[in-house]
Each structure stands twice: as structure tokens, then as C-alpha cells.
Amino acid sequence: MNTQFKKGVLELLVLVLLDRKDCYGYEMVDEISKNISISEGTIYPLLKRLKKEKMVSSYLKESQDGPPRKYYKITDLGKEKKEELVAEWDEFAIGVNNLVHDKLMDNLGDIKDE
């Protein structure tokens, strides 16, 4: 998948996941990777920025599998941003799908006319 597509939607995906539940970094990578291939290194700079912008906060939680893990939690500001991004995504996806499928239908019409 195109890297620019992923980069543009990653913030939305992280905020959506954190709105569902608090997560640690690798857990987010694992969840997102079920649908879109991403590397672990792409998420941490984003989390750092979101924390700086006060859209997420973090805390340490003991782990049964090793050292404590840093969990991220969405803030009220992050929830507002998530809602804004979801609305933008919905509008964008509808526009893209309309163009893609209209073009597909035009191509099918051209084939039938031949």
C-alpha cells in the first residue's frame, strides 16, 4: 500500500483505537497491522507528537511478561480531534469512492458500446 496513504491515516487510526481502550505502542501496531501493514517504528514518533499536542497522555502499568509498559490514553482534546478526523475521512472516502466507481461504471459503459 502507498506509504503516503498510510501516513495520512495513521493519526486517525491511533486515536480511534485509543478511544476504544488504553493501549501500549506494540499493541497498537499489532491491531493496525491486522488491516494495514505498518512497522513499529512508525507509531512511536506519532505517539510522541500526540502527547506533546495533549491529545494523548501516558502512564506505566506493570506487565506479567516483563518490565512495566507505557500505556497511552486519549484525552478530551484527542477525542475532539478524532471526531474531526472521522468526519473528514468519511467525506474524503465518499468523494474518492464516487470518482473511482463512476470511472469504473464509465469504463464498463464504454466496453458495452464497443
N, C-alpha and C positions, 0 to 999 in steps of 0.2 A: 504494500500500500504506500502511496505517496507520503513522504515524510512531512511535507507541509500540511497535508490534511490532518495527520496525527497531531502535529504541534499545535494547530489551531483549535483542536477539540479537547486536548488533554486537560486543560484547566476545568472545563465543564464536567468531564468525567470524574475528576478527583472530587470536585465539590458535590456532585451527585452521590458518589459513594459515601463521602463523609456525612452527608445529610441523612443517610440511612443508618450509619453506625460509625463509631470511632474506629480508626484503623491505623496500623503501623505501615511504614513505607512498602515493605516487601509484599504485604497483604494486598495493598492497592495495585501493585504491579501484577500480582497473580490474578486478581479479579479482572483488571482491564485486559490482560493478555488472553483471557478466555475468549475475547471478541476481537481484539486488535493487538497485533504483535508490537510490544514495546520492550525496551530494555530498562533495567533497574536504574541505570544512570540518568534516565530522562526525568524521573519523578522527583528526585531529591532537590534539584535546583528550583523546580516549580514549587515544591512544598516550602522551601526557604523563602521564596518571594511571597507566597500566600501568607506566610506567617508574618513577614515584615509588613505586609499590607493589612494585617489584622483580620484576615478572612478565615484563618485557622489559628488554633492555639495547640500547644503540645504538652504532654505530660509523660512521665515514666511509669511503667507498670511492670511489676515482676512477671517473669516468664518461667514456666516449668521446664523449658527447653534450653535455658542458658541465662545470659545476663538480662537485666531489665530492657524492655523495648520502649522506644519512643512512639507513643500514640498521638495521632492528630485528631482534633475535634473541630468541627465547623463552628464559626461564631455567628452571631446575628447578622453582622455585615456580610459574612460569607454566604449566608442563606439568601440575603437580598441579591447578591451578585449571581448566585446560582439561578434564581428565578429569572433574572435579566438575561442570562446566557441561554437558558432553556427557551425563553420566548424568541430570542434571536435565532437560535438553532432551528426551531420549528419553522419560522418564516423562511430562513435560508434553505432548509431541506425541501420545503414545499416548492419554492421557486426553482431549485435545481431539478427536482423530480418532474415538475411541469415541463421544463425545457427538454430534459432528457427523453421523457416519454412522448412529448409532442413530436420531437425529432424522429423517434422510433416509429411513431404512427405515420409520419410523413413518408419515411423510407418504405414502410410497408405499402402505403398507397402508391408510391412510385413503382414498386415491383408489380403490383396488381395491374397498373396501367400499361405495362410493357407487353 
